[in-house]
Amino acid sequence: MKKIQFIAITVFMLLSVTCQASRKNKKKDADSTKQVSQTSVVVADTFTTFPDGLQYKIIKHGTGTRKPIFTDHVEMNISVHVKDSIIYDSRKMYNNKPVPQQIMKPKGKGDIVEGLMMLVVGDSAIFRFPADSMKKNGGSLPPWAKEGEIVEYKIAIVSIMSEEELKKDKAAKIAAQKEIDEKLLQDYFKKNNITPLKTQSGLYYTIKHEGDGATAQKGNIISVFYTGKLLNGNIFDTNQDSTFHHQDPISFEIGKGKVIKGWDEGMTLLKKGSIATLYIPSGLAYGQQDKGGPIPANSILLFDIEVKDIRTQAEMDESLLQEYIKRNNIKAQKTSSGLYYSITKKGKGAIAATGDTVFMNYIGKTLNGNVFDKNVDSTFKNIRPFSFALGTGKVIKGWDEGIALLNKGSKATFYIPSALAYGPQSPSRAIGANAVLLFDVELTDIKKAKLVPNPVK
């Protein structure tokens, strides 16, 4: 699963709303490393005001000597206050851990990023600005602020690293955690008298029941029951207990990154009907992410797995289409490629051939009935009729094949498996990856391709 970054994004959004419009920007150095100007005014309550309008006060001096520059990464604790109300507190939201933030160029005058570039490791400071300044830049006041109020940021700098330093730090932490995980797993196996198999990545597994048929592979759709536990035996999730509010098998395509790495790899070790346990080191699970509650950062995860089904995408599509056709009492024919079609009105004349220009009206739907495109409704802003040269790859394969079954005036419905549509691609929000598509079509006209005579030899 993907690394959670919403905390850092929230901080970035909070920081970016501090821009004020009190003066023109001073000239910046071309190398983007110049620090904020030290020209400032000390106000009565010990806050210092910069020409941009941003006010600050250092409340604790750290021992660091390096100030961040653009593209550096800082870790900080931050809270946002309006009067006595705490709007945001990273310690509470991030399990008392510092929030990562990259230093980017200020978005405008008075951006608090300029304030951050004054601080060193160990510094704590308060930055403040009037909430009205948000409106001055064409924005709007957030619901937690009113005109005339002062917004305060309390910030403590924990670390400052360059891009290269950050990469090295992460690599060192991953290597160290890998050794820790290995020892914890070996201790667990010894204590519980378990003799597992190990993959090259560091994943351990035991197979209680082998299952039947072919072993699952990347691209297969696998359906499983599971129970997830920590090394201490605490269950954090399962789809075999009603108290966790989901009891259906979970299905996903192997190798697409929809699940943690340990799952994507572990499933390729199993067959349909297999019962197994995966012992997943933190680097193949959620790593340094703190999932909150039941899954702390750097957690080793155990999963008891039962494989209910393994299918190829083609098999999955076929099953979906057969269920849909049966449920809706549709009489459809099937071609050797897997395309289903039903002709609701027979046309007249010759059938369209490769190279002919065909003119169509159509409505495109997903299996759940959602219309994603059509050219018979002005809201979709499509040309009516739609035309293309048949058999030249200008449309999805299901259309090129299906239209070749029709003659002028025909009306039909195509039931198109994903391999004959957009496959693993998701061309729009309305059409997901591996979507089975339905098209109601009308072939309004056929313009025969001009025949080019063979040259006389």
C-alpha positions in Angstrom: 0.0 0.0 0.0 1.1 3.5 -0.7 2.9 5.6 1.9 0.5 7.9 3.8 1.5 11.6 3.4 -1.7 13.4 4.2 -0.2 14.8 7.4 2.6 16.5 5.5 0.2 17.6 2.8 -2.0 19.2 5.5 1.0 21.1 6.9 1.9 22.3 3.4 -1.6 23.6 2.9 -1.5 25.3 6.3 1.8 26.9 5.5 0.8 28.0 2.0 -2.1 30.2 3.2 0.1 32.6 5.1 1.0 34.7 2.1 0.4 38.5 2.5 0.2 41.3 0.0 2.0 44.1 1.9 4.9 44.9 -0.4 6.7 43.9 -3.6 9.1 40.9 -3.4 12.7 41.7 -2.8 15.2 40.4 -5.4 16.0 36.7 -4.9 19.5 35.2 -5.6 19.5 33.2 -8.8 20.7 30.1 -7.1 17.6 30.0 -4.8 19.8 29.8 -1.6 19.4 33.3 -0.3 17.9 33.4 3.2 15.2 35.8 4.3 16.2 39.5 4.7 17.2 40.4 8.2 15.7 43.9 7.9 13.0 43.8 10.5 11.2 45.8 13.2 10.8 44.7 16.8 7.3 45.4 18.1 6.2 46.0 21.6 5.2 42.4 22.5 8.7 41.1 21.5 7.5 39.9 18.1 9.7 40.9 15.1 7.9 42.1 12.0 9.5 41.7 8.6 8.7 44.0 5.7 6.5 41.3 4.2 4.3 41.6 7.3 5.1 38.2 8.8 5.8 38.4 12.5 7.8 35.9 14.5 9.4 35.3 17.9 12.1 32.8 18.8 11.1 31.1 22.1 13.9 28.6 22.3 17.4 28.7 20.6 18.7 25.3 19.4 22.2 24.1 19.0 22.2 23.7 15.3 24.2 25.9 12.9 22.7 25.0 9.6 19.6 26.8 8.2 17.5 25.1 5.5 17.6 26.1 1.9 15.3 25.4 -1.0 14.7 21.6 -1.6 16.0 20.7 1.9 13.8 18.5 4.0 12.9 19.4 7.5 11.1 17.6 10.3 9.2 19.7 12.7 6.5 19.7 15.3 3.8 22.2 14.5 0.5 23.5 16.0 -1.9 26.1 14.7 -3.8 28.4 17.0 -6.5 31.0 16.7 -7.0 32.7 20.1 -7.3 29.9 22.6 -8.4 27.3 20.0 -6.0 24.7 18.7 -6.8 24.2 15.0 -4.1 21.6 14.3 -1.5 19.8 16.4 0.9 17.5 14.6 2.0 15.7 17.8 -1.6 14.5 18.4 -2.3 13.7 14.7 1.1 12.1 14.0 1.5 10.0 17.2 4.0 12.5 18.8 6.3 12.2 15.8 7.7 15.2 13.8 6.1 16.0 10.4 8.2 15.9 7.3 8.1 19.0 5.0 10.2 19.9 2.0 11.3 23.6 1.7 10.0 25.0 -1.5 10.1 28.5 -2.9 7.6 30.9 -1.2 4.3 31.2 -3.1 4.0 34.8 -2.2 4.9 37.7 0.1 5.0 36.8 3.8 5.0 33.1 3.1 5.9 31.3 6.4 8.5 29.2 4.4 10.7 32.3 4.6 10.4 32.1 8.4 11.3 28.4 8.4 14.5 29.3 6.5 15.7 31.3 9.5 15.6 28.4 11.9 18.2 25.8 12.9 17.7 22.4 14.5 16.4 22.8 18.1 14.9 26.2 17.4 11.3 26.8 18.5 9.4 29.8 17.2 6.0 31.4 16.9 4.9 32.9 13.6 1.7 34.9 13.3 -0.3 36.8 10.6 -3.8 38.3 10.3 -6.4 35.9 8.9 -7.5 38.8 6.6 -4.4 38.3 4.6 -5.8 35.1 3.1 -8.5 37.1 1.4 -6.1 39.8 0.2 -4.5 37.2 -2.1 -7.8 36.2 -3.7 -8.5 33.3 -1.4 -11.2 32.8 1.2 -11.1 32.4 5.0 -11.1 28.9 6.3 -14.1 28.0 8.5 -11.9 28.2 11.6 -10.8 31.8 11.1 -12.7 35.1 11.2 -11.7 38.5 9.9 -9.6 40.5 12.3 -8.3 37.3 14.1 -4.6 36.4 14.3 -3.4 33.0 13.3 -0.4 31.6 15.1 2.0 28.8 14.2 4.1 27.2 16.9 7.0 25.4 15.2 9.9 23.4 16.6 12.6 22.2 14.1 13.8 18.6 14.7 16.0 17.9 11.7 17.3 19.4 8.5 18.5 17.3 5.6 19.3 17.7 1.9 17.8 15.5 -0.7 20.9 13.3 -0.8 21.1 13.2 3.0 17.5 12.2 3.3 18.0 9.3 0.8 21.0 8.0 2.8 19.2 8.4 6.1 16.2 6.4 4.8 18.5 3.7 3.4 20.3 3.4 6.7 17.1 3.2 8.7 15.7 0.5 6.3 18.9 -1.6 6.6 18.9 -1.3 10.4 15.2 -2.2 10.6 15.7 -5.2 8.3 18.2 -6.6 10.8 15.8 -5.9 13.7 12.9 -7.6 11.9 15.0 -10.7 11.1 16.0 -11.2 14.7 12.4 -10.7 15.9 11.1 -13.2 13.3 13.8 -15.8 14.2 13.0 -15.5 17.9 9.3 -15.9 17.0 9.9 -19.0 14.9 12.1 -20.6 17.6 9.6 -19.8 20.4 6.6 -21.2 18.4 8.5 -24.2 16.8 7.9 -23.0 13.3 10.1 -23.9 10.3 9.1 -21.6 7.5 10.4 -21.2 4.0 12.0 -17.9 3.0 12.1 -15.9 -0.3 14.9 -13.8 -1.5 13.1 -10.6 -0.5 13.0 -11.7 3.2 9.3 -12.9 3.2 8.7 -16.1 5.3 5.8 -18.4 4.7 4.4 -21.8 5.7 1.8 -23.8 3.7 -0.6 -25.9 5.7 -2.6 -27.1 2.7 -1.1 -27.0 -0.8 -4.2 -26.4 -2.9 -4.9 -27.5 -6.5 -4.1 -26.3 -10.0 -1.6 -23.7 -11.2 0.2 -21.4 -8.8 -1.1 -17.8 -8.9 1.0 -15.3 -10.9 1.2 -11.7 -11.6 -1.9 -10.4 -13.5 -4.2 -13.1 -11.9 -7.3 -12.0 -10.0 -7.0 -13.8 -6.6 -9.8 -14.0 -3.9 -8.8 -14.7 -0.4 -10.0 -14.9 3.2 -7.4 -13.6 5.7 -6.7 -12.8 9.3 -4.0 -10.2 10.0 -2.0 -10.3 13.3 1.0 -8.7 15.0 3.8 -10.8 16.4 2.1 -10.5 19.8 -1.0 -12.2 18.4 -3.2 -9.1 18.4 -5.6 -9.3 15.4 -5.8 -6.0 13.6 -8.0 -7.0 10.6 -9.9 -10.0 9.2 -12.7 -10.8 6.8 -13.7 -13.9 8.8 -15.2 -12.1 11.8 -18.4 -10.0 11.7 -17.0 -7.6 14.3 -14.6 -6.3 11.6 -17.6 -5.5 9.3 -16.5 -7.3 6.2 -16.8 -11.1 5.6 -16.6 -11.4 1.8 -13.4 -12.6 0.2 -11.1 -9.8 -0.9 -10.2 -9.8 -4.6 -7.4 -8.0 -6.3 -5.0 -8.2 -9.3 -1.6 -9.5 -8.2 1.4 -7.3 -9.0 -0.4 -4.0 -9.4 0.6 -2.5 -6.0 -3.0 -2.6 -4.7 -1.8 -4.3 -1.6 1.4 -4.4 0.5 4.5 -5.9 -1.1 4.4 -9.0 1.1 0.9 -9.8 -0.2 1.8 -9.3 -3.9 4.7 -11.6 -3.5 3.1 -14.1 -1.2 0.1 -14.8 -3.4 2.4 -16.0 -6.2 3.4 -18.9 -3.9 -0.1 -20.2 -3.6 -2.7 -22.2 -5.5 -6.5 -22.3 -5.4 -7.5 -23.8 -2.1 -4.2 -23.2 -0.4 -4.1 -22.4 3.3 -1.0 -20.6 4.4 0.6 -18.1 6.7 2.7 -15.2 5.6 5.3 -13.7 7.9 5.9 -10.3 6.5 8.9 -8.1 7.7 8.0 -4.4 8.0 9.9 -3.4 4.8 7.4 -5.6 2.8 4.4 -4.2 4.9 3.9 -0.6 5.9 7.6 0.2 6.8 8.0 3.3 8.8 4.4 4.4 8.4 2.5 4.5 11.6 -1.0 3.3 10.6 -2.3 4.4 13.9 -4.1 2.2 16.5 -3.4 -1.4 15.8 -0.4 -1.2 13.4 2.6 0.9 14.8 5.5 1.9 12.5 7.9 -0.9 11.6 5.4 -3.6 12.4 6.0 -7.2 11.3 2.7 -8.6 10.1 1.4 -12.2 10.1 -1.4 -13.2 7.7 -3.3 -16.5 7.8 -4.5 -16.9 4.2 -7.1 -19.1 2.5 -7.2 -18.8 -1.3 -10.8 -19.2 -2.5 -10.3 -18.5 -6.2 -7.6 -17.6 -8.8 -8.7 -16.4 -12.2 -7.1 -14.7 -15.2 -8.6 -11.4 -16.3 -10.2 -13.1 -19.3 -11.9 -15.7 -17.0 -13.1 -12.9 -14.7 -14.6 -11.0 -17.6 -16.3 -14.1 -18.9 -17.9 -14.8 -15.6 -19.1 -11.2 -15.3 -20.6 -11.2 -18.7 -22.3 -14.6 -18.3 -23.8 -13.5 -15.0 -25.0 -10.2 -16.6 -26.5 -11.9 -19.6 -28.3 -14.5 -17.5 -29.5 -12.0 -14.9 -31.0 -9.7 -17.6 -32.4 -12.6 -19.7 -30.4 -11.5 -22.8 -30.0 -13.7 -25.9 -26.5 -13.0 -27.1 -24.1 -14.6 -29.5 -20.4 -15.0 -28.8 -17.4 -14.8 -31.1 -14.2 -16.7 -30.9 -12.5 -13.6 -29.4 -14.9 -13.5 -26.4 -17.1 -10.6 -27.7 -20.8 -11.0 -27.0 -23.4 -9.3 -29.1 -27.2 -9.2 -29.7 -28.8 -7.6 -32.8 -32.0 -5.9 -31.9 -32.8 -4.6 -35.4 -31.6 -6.2 -38.6 -30.4 -3.7 -41.3 -30.4 -4.1 -45.1 -27.7 -4.2 -47.6 -24.1 -5.3 -47.5 -22.1 -5.8 -44.3 -19.4 -3.2 -43.6 -15.9 -4.3 -44.6 -12.4 -3.3 -43.6 -11.6 0.2 -44.8 -15.2 1.2 -45.2 -16.2 4.4 -43.4 -19.0 3.6 -41.0 -21.3 6.1 -39.4 -22.6 5.3 -35.9 -24.8 6.4 -33.1 -23.9 4.9 -29.7 -24.4 4.8 -26.0 -21.5 3.4 -23.8 -22.2 1.9 -20.4 -20.4 0.0 -17.7 -21.9 -3.2 -16.3 -23.5 -1.3 -13.4 -25.5 0.7 -16.0 -23.5 4.0 -15.7 -23.4 5.8 -19.0 -19.8 7.1 -19.6 -20.2 8.3 -23.2 -22.7 8.8 -26.0 -23.3 10.8 -29.1 -27.0 11.1 -28.9 -27.0 13.6 -26.0 -25.7 17.1 -26.4 -24.4 17.1 -22.9 -21.6 14.8 -24.0 -20.6 17.2 -26.9 -19.9 14.5 -29.4 -20.4 14.5 -33.1 -23.5 12.8 -34.4 -23.1 10.5 -36.2 -19.7 9.3 -35.2 -17.6 8.0 -38.1 -14.4 6.0 -38.5 -12.6 3.7 -41.0 -13.5 0.1 -40.0 -10.7 -2.3 -39.1 -7.9 0.3 -39.0 -7.5 0.5 -35.2 -9.2 3.8 -34.8 -11.5 2.4 -32.1 -11.3 -0.3 -29.5 -11.0 -3.9 -30.8 -14.5 -4.8 -29.7 -15.9 -2.1 -32.0 -13.8 -3.0 -35.0 -15.0 -6.6 -34.6 -18.6 -5.9 -33.7 -19.3 -3.4 -36.4 -18.1 -5.9 -39.0 -21.0 -8.1 -38.1 -23.6 -5.4 -39.0 -25.1 -4.0 -42.2 -26.6 -0.5 -42.7 -29.5 0.2 -40.4 -28.7 -2.4 -37.9 -29.1 -1.8 -34.2 -27.2 -4.0 -31.7 -25.6 -4.2 -28.3 -22.0 -5.2 -27.8 -20.8 -6.8 -24.5 -17.1 -6.2 -24.6 -14.6 -8.0 -22.3 -11.8 -5.7 -21.1 -9.2 -7.3 -23.4 -11.2 -6.0 -26.4 -11.8 -2.6 -24.7 -9.1 -0.7 -22.7 -7.5 -3.6 -20.9 -5.6 -2.6 -17.7 -5.7 1.1 -18.7 -8.2 3.5 -17.1 -9.0 6.0 -19.8 -11.3 8.1 -17.6 -12.8 8.2 -14.1 -15.9 6.6 -15.4 -14.0 3.6 -16.9 -11.8 1.8 -14.5 -8.9 -0.6 -15.3 -10.0 -3.9 -16.8 -13.6 -2.7 -17.2 -16.1 -4.7 -19.2 -18.1 -2.3 -21.4 -21.5 -2.4 -23.0 -22.4 -0.4 -26.2 -25.8 0.2 -27.7 -25.0 1.0 -31.3 -26.8 1.9 -34.5 -25.0 1.7 -37.9 -26.6 4.6 -39.8 -24.6 4.5 -43.0 -21.7 2.8 -44.7 -19.4 4.6 -47.2 -17.5 2.0 -49.2 -13.8 2.4 -49.5 -12.5 3.3 -52.9 -10.8 0.4 -54.7 -7.3 1.2 -55.9 -6.7 -0.8 -59.2 -3.6 -2.9 -59.4 -0.9 -1.5 -61.6 -0.7 -3.1 -65.0 2.5 -5.2 -65.3 
